Amino acid sequence: MFVAPINTDQLLSEAEKENLYSKLIEQINKDFNFANEPIDFPQSTSPYELKVQLHEKIYRLIQYKFAEYLNLLYIIDVPEETVKQLDGSDLAELSEQVSFLILKREWMKVWFRNKY
């Protein structure tokens, strides 16, 4: 049964534990490229680096390329309602929360594909 992780660190640790971390990286790269926001995390990217670099990418998208940011969320299939519930007053905090939502959605895709 799929159990949604409560934070980024738990999610990445779960992905490693289930030997699906590399699949998670592939999925993130694939969806970002599909959204024309190329990102290329090498398989050697550590969970910490992934977390930090993804956060930076989302921060820059929100700040400078908002339409592309919305398109990315649509392509990855992050629920719009969930994003609307976030507090947007602190951009750094918002981009961290959105990064987690993206990771969570990508993790669900990878996990289900692996299980079924």
Summary of the structure (lengths in Angstrom):
residues: 116
radius of gyration: 13.3
end to end distance: 11.2
largest distance: 39.9
contacts: 315
relative contact order: 0.18
helix: 72%
strand: 0%
